[in-house]
Amino acid sequence: MQEDDLQNTLAWLSRVQGIKLDADEVADPADAAARLGQLAQEESRHLPFESEPSQFVKLLHDLAPKDLSDD
């Protein structure tokens, strides 16, 4: 990866994705994947994966136009 490409990638990750990585992590795809996996794991700790999706489905149903409802 050229230096300009690397700097552009780092800037894009920071600006668009909100991910701060150093040049070495981006230059080596295995390191980048490991760090991004770690970031995703850290961010997902607060998500309620153990709960039933029924509340989400109910919300979608409540938001759906009434003429599309299956009631």
PDB file of N, H, CA, C and O in Angstrom:
ATOM      1  N   MET A   1       0.854  -1.171   0.000  1.00  0.00           N
ATOM      2  CA  MET A   1       0.000   0.000   0.000  1.00  0.00           C
ATOM      3  C   MET A   1       0.901   1.235   0.000  1.00  0.00           C
ATOM      4  O   MET A   1       1.832   1.336   0.799  1.00  0.00           O
ATOM      5  N   GLN A   2       0.619   2.150  -0.885  1.00  0.00           N
ATOM      6  H   GLN A   2      -0.138   2.068  -1.534  1.00  0.00           H
ATOM      7  CA  GLN A   2       1.376   3.396  -0.957  1.00  0.00           C
ATOM      8  C   GLN A   2       1.069   4.263   0.267  1.00  0.00           C
ATOM      9  O   GLN A   2       0.006   4.133   0.874  1.00  0.00           O
ATOM     10  N   GLU A   3       1.997   5.139   0.623  1.00  0.00           N
ATOM     11  H   GLU A   3       2.860   5.244   0.130  1.00  0.00           H
ATOM     12  CA  GLU A   3       1.828   5.986   1.806  1.00  0.00           C
ATOM     13  C   GLU A   3       0.582   6.865   1.694  1.00  0.00           C
ATOM     14  O   GLU A   3      -0.143   7.033   2.675  1.00  0.00           O
ATOM     15  N   ASP A   4       0.324   7.432   0.497  1.00  0.00           N
ATOM     16  H   ASP A   4       0.913   7.295  -0.300  1.00  0.00           H
ATOM     17  CA  ASP A   4      -0.874   8.256   0.317  1.00  0.00           C
ATOM     18  C   ASP A   4      -2.142   7.433   0.526  1.00  0.00           C
ATOM     19  O   ASP A   4      -3.093   7.890   1.159  1.00  0.00           O
ATOM     20  N   ASP A   5      -2.145   6.216  -0.013  1.00  0.00           N
ATOM     21  H   ASP A   5      -1.372   5.844  -0.527  1.00  0.00           H
ATOM     22  CA  ASP A   5      -3.298   5.332   0.167  1.00  0.00           C
ATOM     23  C   ASP A   5      -3.516   5.017   1.646  1.00  0.00           C
ATOM     24  O   ASP A   5      -4.646   5.010   2.135  1.00  0.00           O
ATOM     25  N   LEU A   6      -2.440   4.763   2.327  1.00  0.00           N
ATOM     26  H   LEU A   6      -1.522   4.769   1.930  1.00  0.00           H
ATOM     27  CA  LEU A   6      -2.515   4.442   3.748  1.00  0.00           C
ATOM     28  C   LEU A   6      -3.084   5.616   4.542  1.00  0.00           C
ATOM     29  O   LEU A   6      -3.964   5.434   5.384  1.00  0.00           O
ATOM     30  N   GLN A   7      -2.590   6.797   4.277  1.00  0.00           N
ATOM     31  H   GLN A   7      -1.876   6.945   3.594  1.00  0.00           H
ATOM     32  CA  GLN A   7      -3.082   7.981   4.991  1.00  0.00           C
ATOM     33  C   GLN A   7      -4.547   8.268   4.655  1.00  0.00           C
ATOM     34  O   GLN A   7      -5.322   8.655   5.528  1.00  0.00           O
ATOM     35  N   ASN A   8      -4.920   8.079   3.394  1.00  0.00           N
ATOM     36  H   ASN A   8      -4.290   7.765   2.684  1.00  0.00           H
ATOM     37  CA  ASN A   8      -6.320   8.271   3.004  1.00  0.00           C
ATOM     38  C   ASN A   8      -7.228   7.255   3.683  1.00  0.00           C
ATOM     39  O   ASN A   8      -8.336   7.584   4.104  1.00  0.00           O
ATOM     40  N   THR A   9      -6.752   6.019   3.786  1.00  0.00           N
ATOM     41  H   THR A   9      -5.851   5.752   3.443  1.00  0.00           H
ATOM     42  CA  THR A   9      -7.531   4.975   4.447  1.00  0.00           C
ATOM     43  C   THR A   9      -7.699   5.294   5.924  1.00  0.00           C
ATOM     44  O   THR A   9      -8.796   5.158   6.467  1.00  0.00           O
ATOM     45  N   LEU A  10      -6.631   5.712   6.575  1.00  0.00           N
ATOM     46  H   LEU A  10      -5.741   5.822   6.134  1.00  0.00           H
ATOM     47  CA  LEU A  10      -6.714   6.080   7.991  1.00  0.00           C
ATOM     48  C   LEU A  10      -7.680   7.243   8.209  1.00  0.00           C
ATOM     49  O   LEU A  10      -8.466   7.235   9.157  1.00  0.00           O
ATOM     50  N   ALA A  11      -7.618   8.230   7.339  1.00  0.00           N
ATOM     51  H   ALA A  11      -6.979   8.236   6.570  1.00  0.00           H
ATOM     52  CA  ALA A  11      -8.514   9.381   7.454  1.00  0.00           C
ATOM     53  C   ALA A  11      -9.958   8.966   7.240  1.00  0.00           C
ATOM     54  O   ALA A  11     -10.844   9.427   7.960  1.00  0.00           O
ATOM     55  N   TRP A  12     -10.212   8.102   6.262  1.00  0.00           N
ATOM     56  H   TRP A  12      -9.493   7.727   5.678  1.00  0.00           H
ATOM     57  CA  TRP A  12     -11.570   7.637   5.987  1.00  0.00           C
ATOM     58  C   TRP A  12     -12.108   6.829   7.164  1.00  0.00           C
ATOM     59  O   TRP A  12     -13.243   7.044   7.590  1.00  0.00           O
ATOM     60  N   LEU A  13     -11.313   5.908   7.693  1.00  0.00           N
ATOM     61  H   LEU A  13     -10.391   5.733   7.347  1.00  0.00           H
ATOM     62  CA  LEU A  13     -11.747   5.116   8.841  1.00  0.00           C
ATOM     63  C   LEU A  13     -12.113   6.008  10.019  1.00  0.00           C
ATOM     64  O   LEU A  13     -13.110   5.773  10.702  1.00  0.00           O
ATOM     65  N   SER A  14     -11.312   7.019  10.248  1.00  0.00           N
ATOM     66  H   SER A  14     -10.502   7.211   9.694  1.00  0.00           H
ATOM     67  CA  SER A  14     -11.563   7.920  11.363  1.00  0.00           C
ATOM     68  C   SER A  14     -12.798   8.781  11.130  1.00  0.00           C
ATOM     69  O   SER A  14     -13.657   8.887  12.005  1.00  0.00           O
ATOM     70  N   ARG A  15     -12.889   9.390   9.963  1.00  0.00           N
ATOM     71  H   ARG A  15     -12.191   9.304   9.252  1.00  0.00           H
ATOM     72  CA  ARG A  15     -13.967  10.330   9.673  1.00  0.00           C
ATOM     73  C   ARG A  15     -15.306   9.649   9.464  1.00  0.00           C
ATOM     74  O   ARG A  15     -16.317  10.084  10.015  1.00  0.00           O
ATOM     75  N   VAL A  16     -15.323   8.596   8.681  1.00  0.00           N
ATOM     76  H   VAL A  16     -14.501   8.243   8.233  1.00  0.00           H
ATOM     77  CA  VAL A  16     -16.590   7.972   8.284  1.00  0.00           C
ATOM     78  C   VAL A  16     -17.020   6.866   9.241  1.00  0.00           C
ATOM     79  O   VAL A  16     -18.199   6.755   9.575  1.00  0.00           O
ATOM     80  N   GLN A  17     -16.072   6.053   9.679  1.00  0.00           N
ATOM     81  H   GLN A  17     -15.114   6.144   9.408  1.00  0.00           H
ATOM     82  CA  GLN A  17     -16.414   4.909  10.515  1.00  0.00           C
ATOM     83  C   GLN A  17     -16.206   5.176  12.006  1.00  0.00           C
ATOM     84  O   GLN A  17     -16.704   4.425  12.844  1.00  0.00           O
ATOM     85  N   GLY A  18     -15.474   6.240  12.342  1.00  0.00           N
ATOM     86  H   GLY A  18     -15.069   6.850  11.661  1.00  0.00           H
ATOM     87  CA  GLY A  18     -15.199   6.527  13.746  1.00  0.00           C
ATOM     88  C   GLY A  18     -14.226   5.537  14.362  1.00  0.00           C
ATOM     89  O   GLY A  18     -14.245   5.320  15.574  1.00  0.00           O
ATOM     90  N   ILE A  19     -13.377   4.935  13.539  1.00  0.00           N
ATOM     91  H   ILE A  19     -13.362   5.111  12.554  1.00  0.00           H
ATOM     92  CA  ILE A  19     -12.421   3.932  13.996  1.00  0.00           C
ATOM     93  C   ILE A  19     -11.025   4.521  13.932  1.00  0.00           C
ATOM     94  O   ILE A  19     -10.584   5.002  12.888  1.00  0.00           O
ATOM     95  N   LYS A  20     -10.341   4.479  15.055  1.00  0.00           N
ATOM     96  H   LYS A  20     -10.698   4.089  15.903  1.00  0.00           H
ATOM     97  CA  LYS A  20      -8.976   4.996  15.128  1.00  0.00           C
ATOM     98  C   LYS A  20      -8.005   3.824  15.120  1.00  0.00           C
ATOM     99  O   LYS A  20      -7.929   3.069  16.089  1.00  0.00           O
ATOM    100  N   LEU A  21      -7.272   3.674  14.038  1.00  0.00           N
ATOM    101  H   LEU A  21      -7.334   4.288  13.251  1.00  0.00           H
ATOM    102  CA  LEU A  21      -6.240   2.658  13.929  1.00  0.00           C
ATOM    103  C   LEU A  21      -4.931   3.341  13.589  1.00  0.00           C
ATOM    104  O   LEU A  21      -4.921   4.452  13.060  1.00  0.00           O
ATOM    105  N   ASP A  22      -3.829   2.676  13.895  1.00  0.00           N
ATOM    106  H   ASP A  22      -3.837   1.773  14.325  1.00  0.00           H
ATOM    107  CA  ASP A  22      -2.552   3.247  13.477  1.00  0.00           C
ATOM    108  C   ASP A  22      -2.152   2.653  12.129  1.00  0.00           C
ATOM    109  O   ASP A  22      -2.755   1.690  11.655  1.00  0.00           O
ATOM    110  N   ALA A  23      -1.141   3.237  11.530  1.00  0.00           N
ATOM    111  H   ALA A  23      -0.652   4.020  11.914  1.00  0.00           H
ATOM    112  CA  ALA A  23      -0.736   2.856  10.172  1.00  0.00           C
ATOM    113  C   ALA A  23      -0.328   1.395  10.080  1.00  0.00           C
ATOM    114  O   ALA A  23      -0.614   0.742   9.077  1.00  0.00           O
ATOM    115  N   ASP A  24       0.332   0.869  11.104  1.00  0.00           N
ATOM    116  H   ASP A  24       0.565   1.399  11.919  1.00  0.00           H
ATOM    117  CA  ASP A  24       0.758  -0.531  11.077  1.00  0.00           C
ATOM    118  C   ASP A  24      -0.434  -1.486  11.049  1.00  0.00           C
ATOM    119  O   ASP A  24      -0.387  -2.517  10.377  1.00  0.00           O
ATOM    120  N   GLU A  25      -1.501  -1.150  11.775  1.00  0.00           N
ATOM    121  H   GLU A  25      -1.539  -0.313  12.321  1.00  0.00           H
ATOM    122  CA  GLU A  25      -2.680  -2.014  11.799  1.00  0.00           C
ATOM    123  C   GLU A  25      -3.370  -2.054  10.437  1.00  0.00           C
ATOM    124  O   GLU A  25      -3.906  -3.087  10.037  1.00  0.00           O
ATOM    125  N   VAL A  26      -3.355  -0.939   9.736  1.00  0.00           N
ATOM    126  H   VAL A  26      -2.920  -0.099  10.061  1.00  0.00           H
ATOM    127  CA  VAL A  26      -4.003  -0.892   8.425  1.00  0.00           C
ATOM    128  C   VAL A  26      -3.116  -1.502   7.348  1.00  0.00           C
ATOM    129  O   VAL A  26      -3.619  -2.121   6.411  1.00  0.00           O
ATOM    130  N   ALA A  27      -1.813  -1.336   7.469  1.00  0.00           N
ATOM    131  H   ALA A  27      -1.404  -0.833   8.230  1.00  0.00           H
ATOM    132  CA  ALA A  27      -0.893  -1.857   6.458  1.00  0.00           C
ATOM    133  C   ALA A  27      -0.867  -3.384   6.449  1.00  0.00           C
ATOM    134  O   ALA A  27      -0.616  -3.989   5.406  1.00  0.00           O
ATOM    135  N   ASP A  28      -1.124  -4.016   7.600  1.00  0.00           N
ATOM    136  H   ASP A  28      -1.327  -3.524   8.446  1.00  0.00           H
ATOM    137  CA  ASP A  28      -1.142  -5.472   7.695  1.00  0.00           C
ATOM    138  C   ASP A  28      -2.591  -5.919   7.895  1.00  0.00           C
ATOM    139  O   ASP A  28      -3.140  -5.727   8.980  1.00  0.00           O
ATOM    140  N   PRO A  29      -3.221  -6.507   6.880  1.00  0.00           N
ATOM    141  CA  PRO A  29      -4.633  -6.875   6.974  1.00  0.00           C
ATOM    142  C   PRO A  29      -4.971  -7.781   8.156  1.00  0.00           C
ATOM    143  O   PRO A  29      -6.053  -7.657   8.729  1.00  0.00           O
ATOM    144  N   ALA A  30      -4.080  -8.681   8.529  1.00  0.00           N
ATOM    145  H   ALA A  30      -3.201  -8.782   8.063  1.00  0.00           H
ATOM    146  CA  ALA A  30      -4.352  -9.563   9.670  1.00  0.00           C
ATOM    147  C   ALA A  30      -4.434  -8.753  10.962  1.00  0.00           C
ATOM    148  O   ALA A  30      -5.303  -8.998  11.798  1.00  0.00           O
ATOM    149  N   ASP A  31      -3.532  -7.794  11.123  1.00  0.00           N
ATOM    150  H   ASP A  31      -2.825  -7.594  10.444  1.00  0.00           H
ATOM    151  CA  ASP A  31      -3.593  -6.938  12.311  1.00  0.00           C
ATOM    152  C   ASP A  31      -4.851  -6.083  12.311  1.00  0.00           C
ATOM    153  O   ASP A  31      -5.495  -5.909  13.345  1.00  0.00           O
ATOM    154  N   ALA A  32      -5.195  -5.554  11.148  1.00  0.00           N
ATOM    155  H   ALA A  32      -4.672  -5.695  10.307  1.00  0.00           H
ATOM    156  CA  ALA A  32      -6.400  -4.727  11.045  1.00  0.00           C
ATOM    157  C   ALA A  32      -7.640  -5.539  11.388  1.00  0.00           C
ATOM    158  O   ALA A  32      -8.507  -5.061  12.120  1.00  0.00           O
ATOM    159  N   ALA A  33      -7.734  -6.750  10.874  1.00  0.00           N
ATOM    160  H   ALA A  33      -7.029  -7.137  10.279  1.00  0.00           H
ATOM    161  CA  ALA A  33      -8.894  -7.602  11.156  1.00  0.00           C
ATOM    162  C   ALA A  33      -8.974  -7.929  12.645  1.00  0.00           C
ATOM    163  O   ALA A  33     -10.060  -7.929  13.225  1.00  0.00           O
ATOM    164  N   ALA A  34      -7.839  -8.204  13.254  1.00  0.00           N
ATOM    165  H   ALA A  34      -6.957  -8.204  12.782  1.00  0.00           H
ATOM    166  CA  ALA A  34      -7.832  -8.505  14.681  1.00  0.00           C
ATOM    167  C   ALA A  34      -8.288  -7.310  15.496  1.00  0.00           C
ATOM    168  O   ALA A  34      -9.083  -7.455  16.425  1.00  0.00           O
ATOM    169  N   ARG A  35      -7.791  -6.132  15.156  1.00  0.00           N
ATOM    170  H   ARG A  35      -7.146  -6.014  14.402  1.00  0.00           H
ATOM    171  CA  ARG A  35      -8.172  -4.921  15.899  1.00  0.00           C
ATOM    172  C   ARG A  35      -9.637  -4.573  15.671  1.00  0.00           C
ATOM    173  O   ARG A  35     -10.335  -4.210  16.617  1.00  0.00           O
ATOM    174  N   LEU A  36     -10.112  -4.675  14.444  1.00  0.00           N
ATOM    175  H   LEU A  36      -9.545  -4.970  13.675  1.00  0.00           H
ATOM    176  CA  LEU A  36     -11.519  -4.373  14.173  1.00  0.00           C
ATOM    177  C   LEU A  36     -12.435  -5.375  14.870  1.00  0.00           C
ATOM    178  O   LEU A  36     -13.502  -5.006  15.359  1.00  0.00           O
ATOM    179  N   GLY A  37     -12.024  -6.631  14.915  1.00  0.00           N
ATOM    180  H   GLY A  37     -11.157  -6.931  14.517  1.00  0.00           H
ATOM    181  CA  GLY A  37     -12.796  -7.631  15.654  1.00  0.00           C
ATOM    182  C   GLY A  37     -12.867  -7.292  17.125  1.00  0.00           C
ATOM    183  O   GLY A  37     -13.917  -7.433  17.752  1.00  0.00           O
ATOM    184  N   GLN A  38     -11.754  -6.846  17.677  1.00  0.00           N
ATOM    185  H   GLN A  38     -10.901  -6.731  17.167  1.00  0.00           H
ATOM    186  CA  GLN A  38     -11.711  -6.448  19.080  1.00  0.00           C
ATOM    187  C   GLN A  38     -12.617  -5.241  19.330  1.00  0.00           C
ATOM    188  O   GLN A  38     -13.340  -5.204  20.325  1.00  0.00           O
ATOM    189  N   LEU A  39     -12.580  -4.259  18.431  1.00  0.00           N
ATOM    190  H   LEU A  39     -11.993  -4.289  17.622  1.00  0.00           H
ATOM    191  CA  LEU A  39     -13.444  -3.086  18.566  1.00  0.00           C
ATOM    192  C   LEU A  39     -14.916  -3.477  18.504  1.00  0.00           C
ATOM    193  O   LEU A  39     -15.725  -2.983  19.289  1.00  0.00           O
ATOM    194  N   ALA A  40     -15.267  -4.362  17.574  1.00  0.00           N
ATOM    195  H   ALA A  40     -14.611  -4.764  16.936  1.00  0.00           H
ATOM    196  CA  ALA A  40     -16.657  -4.810  17.450  1.00  0.00           C
ATOM    197  C   ALA A  40     -17.105  -5.543  18.703  1.00  0.00           C
ATOM    198  O   ALA A  40     -18.232  -5.351  19.160  1.00  0.00           O
ATOM    199  N   GLN A  41     -16.245  -6.373  19.263  1.00  0.00           N
ATOM    200  H   GLN A  41     -15.330  -6.528  18.892  1.00  0.00           H
ATOM    201  CA  GLN A  41     -16.580  -7.096  20.481  1.00  0.00           C
ATOM    202  C   GLN A  41     -16.791  -6.123  21.640  1.00  0.00           C
ATOM    203  O   GLN A  41     -17.739  -6.273  22.411  1.00  0.00           O
ATOM    204  N   GLU A  42     -15.925  -5.143  21.765  1.00  0.00           N
ATOM    205  H   GLU A  42     -15.155  -5.021  21.139  1.00  0.00           H
ATOM    206  CA  GLU A  42     -16.068  -4.154  22.835  1.00  0.00           C
ATOM    207  C   GLU A  42     -17.370  -3.370  22.697  1.00  0.00           C
ATOM    208  O   GLU A  42     -18.072  -3.146  23.682  1.00  0.00           O
ATOM    209  N   GLU A  43     -17.687  -2.959  21.481  1.00  0.00           N
ATOM    210  H   GLU A  43     -17.116  -3.141  20.680  1.00  0.00           H
ATOM    211  CA  GLU A  43     -18.892  -2.170  21.252  1.00  0.00           C
ATOM    212  C   GLU A  43     -20.171  -2.984  21.434  1.00  0.00           C
ATOM    213  O   GLU A  43     -21.208  -2.435  21.807  1.00  0.00           O
ATOM    214  N   SER A  44     -20.104  -4.275  21.176  1.00  0.00           N
ATOM    215  H   SER A  44     -19.262  -4.721  20.873  1.00  0.00           H
ATOM    216  CA  SER A  44     -21.312  -5.103  21.246  1.00  0.00           C
ATOM    217  C   SER A  44     -21.639  -5.586  22.651  1.00  0.00           C
ATOM    218  O   SER A  44     -22.690  -6.192  22.861  1.00  0.00           O
ATOM    219  N   ARG A  45     -20.773  -5.333  23.604  1.00  0.00           N
ATOM    220  H   ARG A  45     -19.920  -4.841  23.434  1.00  0.00           H
ATOM    221  CA  ARG A  45     -21.018  -5.799  24.978  1.00  0.00           C
ATOM    222  C   ARG A  45     -22.288  -5.224  25.576  1.00  0.00           C
ATOM    223  O   ARG A  45     -22.889  -5.843  26.454  1.00  0.00           O
ATOM    224  N   HIS A  46     -22.705  -4.064  25.125  1.00  0.00           N
ATOM    225  H   HIS A  46     -22.217  -3.561  24.411  1.00  0.00           H
ATOM    226  CA  HIS A  46     -23.872  -3.408  25.702  1.00  0.00           C
ATOM    227  C   HIS A  46     -25.164  -3.734  24.951  1.00  0.00           C
ATOM    228  O   HIS A  46     -26.234  -3.249  25.320  1.00  0.00           O
ATOM    229  N   LEU A  47     -25.072  -4.534  23.924  1.00  0.00           N
ATOM    230  H   LEU A  47     -24.203  -4.928  23.624  1.00  0.00           H
ATOM    231  CA  LEU A  47     -26.257  -4.871  23.141  1.00  0.00           C
ATOM    232  C   LEU A  47     -26.984  -6.063  23.764  1.00  0.00           C
ATOM    233  O   LEU A  47     -26.338  -6.999  24.237  1.00  0.00           O
ATOM    234  N   PRO A  48     -28.302  -6.042  23.770  1.00  0.00           N
ATOM    235  CA  PRO A  48     -29.078  -7.101  24.424  1.00  0.00           C
ATOM    236  C   PRO A  48     -29.276  -8.325  23.531  1.00  0.00           C
ATOM    237  O   PRO A  48     -30.393  -8.575  23.077  1.00  0.00           O
ATOM    238  N   PHE A  49     -28.230  -9.082  23.273  1.00  0.00           N
ATOM    239  H   PHE A  49     -27.323  -8.878  23.641  1.00  0.00           H
ATOM    240  CA  PHE A  49     -28.342 -10.242  22.407  1.00  0.00           C
ATOM    241  C   PHE A  49     -29.150 -11.369  23.044  1.00  0.00           C
ATOM    242  O   PHE A  49     -29.683 -12.220  22.332  1.00  0.00           O
ATOM    243  N   GLU A  50     -29.248 -11.390  24.368  1.00  0.00           N
ATOM    244  H   GLU A  50     -28.815 -10.699  24.946  1.00  0.00           H
ATOM    245  CA  GLU A  50     -29.936 -12.472  25.046  1.00  0.00           C
ATOM    246  C   GLU A  50     -31.457 -12.325  25.022  1.00  0.00           C
ATOM    247  O   GLU A  50     -32.174 -13.291  25.282  1.00  0.00           O
ATOM    248  N   SER A  51     -31.948 -11.148  24.719  1.00  0.00           N
ATOM    249  H   SER A  51     -31.365 -10.363  24.507  1.00  0.00           H
ATOM    250  CA  SER A  51     -33.397 -10.923  24.759  1.00  0.00           C
ATOM    251  C   SER A  51     -34.067 -11.424  23.488  1.00  0.00           C
ATOM    252  O   SER A  51     -33.448 -11.538  22.430  1.00  0.00           O
ATOM    253  N   GLU A  52     -35.326 -11.712  23.629  1.00  0.00           N
ATOM    254  H   GLU A  52     -35.829 -11.619  24.488  1.00  0.00           H
ATOM    255  CA  GLU A  52     -36.126 -12.157  22.492  1.00  0.00           C
ATOM    256  C   GLU A  52     -36.291 -11.007  21.499  1.00  0.00           C
ATOM    257  O   GLU A  52     -36.326  -9.846  21.908  1.00  0.00           O
ATOM    258  N   PRO A  53     -36.389 -11.302  20.231  1.00  0.00           N
ATOM    259  CA  PRO A  53     -36.605 -10.229  19.253  1.00  0.00           C
ATOM    260  C   PRO A  53     -38.048  -9.737  19.211  1.00  0.00           C
ATOM    261  O   PRO A  53     -38.384  -8.885  18.389  1.00  0.00           O
ATOM    262  N   SER A  54     -38.913 -10.268  20.095  1.00  0.00           N
ATOM    263  H   SER A  54     -38.640 -10.961  20.763  1.00  0.00           H
ATOM    264  CA  SER A  54     -40.330  -9.922  20.021  1.00  0.00           C
ATOM    265  C   SER A  54     -40.584  -8.428  20.166  1.00  0.00           C
ATOM    266  O   SER A  54     -41.481  -7.897  19.511  1.00  0.00           O
ATOM    267  N   GLN A  55     -39.823  -7.739  21.003  1.00  0.00           N
ATOM    268  H   GLN A  55     -39.095  -8.170  21.535  1.00  0.00           H
ATOM    269  CA  GLN A  55     -40.028  -6.296  21.140  1.00  0.00           C
ATOM    270  C   GLN A  55     -39.689  -5.577  19.839  1.00  0.00           C
ATOM    271  O   GLN A  55     -40.367  -4.623  19.456  1.00  0.00           O
ATOM    272  N   PHE A  56     -38.649  -6.033  19.168  1.00  0.00           N
ATOM    273  H   PHE A  56     -38.099  -6.808  19.480  1.00  0.00           H
ATOM    274  CA  PHE A  56     -38.281  -5.440  17.891  1.00  0.00           C
ATOM    275  C   PHE A  56     -39.361  -5.706  16.847  1.00  0.00           C
ATOM    276  O   PHE A  56     -39.736  -4.807  16.094  1.00  0.00           O
ATOM    277  N   VAL A  57     -39.855  -6.930  16.803  1.00  0.00           N
ATOM    278  H   VAL A  57     -39.550  -7.660  17.414  1.00  0.00           H
ATOM    279  CA  VAL A  57     -40.915  -7.279  15.860  1.00  0.00           C
ATOM    280  C   VAL A  57     -42.172  -6.476  16.164  1.00  0.00           C
ATOM    281  O   VAL A  57     -42.842  -6.003  15.246  1.00  0.00           O
ATOM    282  N   LYS A  58     -42.503  -6.316  17.456  1.00  0.00           N
ATOM    283  H   LYS A  58     -41.960  -6.701  18.202  1.00  0.00           H
ATOM    284  CA  LYS A  58     -43.682  -5.516  17.835  1.00  0.00           C
ATOM    285  C   LYS A  58     -43.504  -4.073  17.374  1.00  0.00           C
ATOM    286  O   LYS A  58     -44.443  -3.465  16.862  1.00  0.00           O
ATOM    287  N   LEU A  59     -42.300  -3.521  17.553  1.00  0.00           N
ATOM    288  H   LEU A  59     -41.537  -4.015  17.969  1.00  0.00           H
ATOM    289  CA  LEU A  59     -42.048  -2.151  17.112  1.00  0.00           C
ATOM    290  C   LEU A  59     -42.232  -2.025  15.606  1.00  0.00           C
ATOM    291  O   LEU A  59     -42.857  -1.074  15.137  1.00  0.00           O
ATOM    292  N   LEU A  60     -41.692  -2.978  14.839  1.00  0.00           N
ATOM    293  H   LEU A  60     -41.184  -3.751  15.220  1.00  0.00           H
ATOM    294  CA  LEU A  60     -41.876  -2.951  13.392  1.00  0.00           C
ATOM    295  C   LEU A  60     -43.359  -3.034  13.032  1.00  0.00           C
ATOM    296  O   LEU A  60     -43.829  -2.324  12.142  1.00  0.00           O
ATOM    297  N   HIS A  61     -44.078  -3.889  13.715  1.00  0.00           N
ATOM    298  H   HIS A  61     -43.696  -4.465  14.438  1.00  0.00           H
ATOM    299  CA  HIS A  61     -45.506  -4.043  13.459  1.00  0.00           C
ATOM    300  C   HIS A  61     -46.245  -2.744  13.774  1.00  0.00           C
ATOM    301  O   HIS A  61     -47.115  -2.317  13.015  1.00  0.00           O
ATOM    302  N   ASP A  62     -45.894  -2.119  14.899  1.00  0.00           N
ATOM    303  H   ASP A  62     -45.187  -2.465  15.516  1.00  0.00           H
ATOM    304  CA  ASP A  62     -46.545  -0.850  15.277  1.00  0.00           C
ATOM    305  C   ASP A  62     -46.253   0.261  14.292  1.00  0.00           C
ATOM    306  O   ASP A  62     -47.089   1.140  14.082  1.00  0.00           O
ATOM    307  N   LEU A  63     -45.069   0.236  13.681  1.00  0.00           N
ATOM    308  H   LEU A  63     -44.390  -0.477  13.852  1.00  0.00           H
ATOM    309  CA  LEU A  63     -44.689   1.285  12.741  1.00  0.00           C
ATOM    310  C   LEU A  63     -45.226   1.046  11.326  1.00  0.00           C
ATOM    311  O   LEU A  63     -45.268   1.968  10.511  1.00  0.00           O
ATOM    312  N   ALA A  64     -45.627  -0.172  11.044  1.00  0.00           N
ATOM    313  H   ALA A  64     -45.592  -0.920  11.706  1.00  0.00           H
ATOM    314  CA  ALA A  64     -46.101  -0.502   9.694  1.00  0.00           C
ATOM    315  C   ALA A  64     -47.405   0.227   9.403  1.00  0.00           C
ATOM    316  O   ALA A  64     -48.223   0.414  10.304  1.00  0.00           O
ATOM    317  N   PRO A  65     -47.608   0.640   8.157  1.00  0.00           N
ATOM    318  CA  PRO A  65     -48.889   1.252   7.788  1.00  0.00           C
ATOM    319  C   PRO A  65     -50.031   0.277   8.096  1.00  0.00           C
ATOM    320  O   PRO A  65     -49.902  -0.930   7.889  1.00  0.00           O
ATOM    321  N   LYS A  66     -51.124   0.808   8.581  1.00  0.00           N
ATOM    322  H   LYS A  66     -51.228   1.788   8.749  1.00  0.00           H
ATOM    323  CA  LYS A  66     -52.234  -0.025   9.024  1.00  0.00           C
ATOM    324  C   LYS A  66     -52.803  -0.892   7.888  1.00  0.00           C
ATOM    325  O   LYS A  66     -53.293  -1.991   8.148  1.00  0.00           O
ATOM    326  N   ASP A  67     -52.747  -0.425   6.654  1.00  0.00           N
ATOM    327  H   ASP A  67     -52.349   0.468   6.443  1.00  0.00           H
ATOM    328  CA  ASP A  67     -53.289  -1.219   5.549  1.00  0.00           C
ATOM    329  C   ASP A  67     -52.376  -2.408   5.215  1.00  0.00           C
ATOM    330  O   ASP A  67     -52.782  -3.300   4.470  1.00  0.00           O
ATOM    331  N   LEU A  68     -51.159  -2.431   5.752  1.00  0.00           N
ATOM    332  H   LEU A  68     -50.829  -1.707   6.357  1.00  0.00           H
ATOM    333  CA  LEU A  68     -50.267  -3.572   5.553  1.00  0.00           C
ATOM    334  C   LEU A  68     -50.300  -4.533   6.736  1.00  0.00           C
ATOM    335  O   LEU A  68     -49.723  -5.619   6.681  1.00  0.00           O
ATOM    336  N   SER A  69     -50.976  -4.128   7.797  1.00  0.00           N
ATOM    337  H   SER A  69     -51.445  -3.246   7.842  1.00  0.00           H
ATOM    338  CA  SER A  69     -51.024  -4.954   8.993  1.00  0.00           C
ATOM    339  C   SER A  69     -51.839  -6.216   8.737  1.00  0.00           C
ATOM    340  O   SER A  69     -52.801  -6.198   7.970  1.00  0.00           O
ATOM    341  N   ASP A  70     -51.449  -7.305   9.382  1.00  0.00           N
ATOM    342  H   ASP A  70     -50.667  -7.320  10.005  1.00  0.00           H
ATOM    343  CA  ASP A  70     -52.173  -8.555   9.198  1.00  0.00           C
ATOM    344  C   ASP A  70     -53.204  -8.779  10.308  1.00  0.00           C
ATOM    345  O   ASP A  70     -53.622  -9.914  10.540  1.00  0.00           O
ATOM    346  N   ASP A  71     -53.612  -7.721  10.986  1.00  0.00           N
ATOM    347  H   ASP A  71     -53.273  -6.799  10.797  1.00  0.00           H
ATOM    348  CA  ASP A  71     -54.651  -7.838  12.022  1.00  0.00           C
ATOM    349  C   ASP A  71     -56.022  -7.930  11.412  1.00  0.00           C
ATOM    350  O   ASP A  71     -57.014  -8.033  12.133  1.00  0.00           O
TER     351      ASP A  71
END
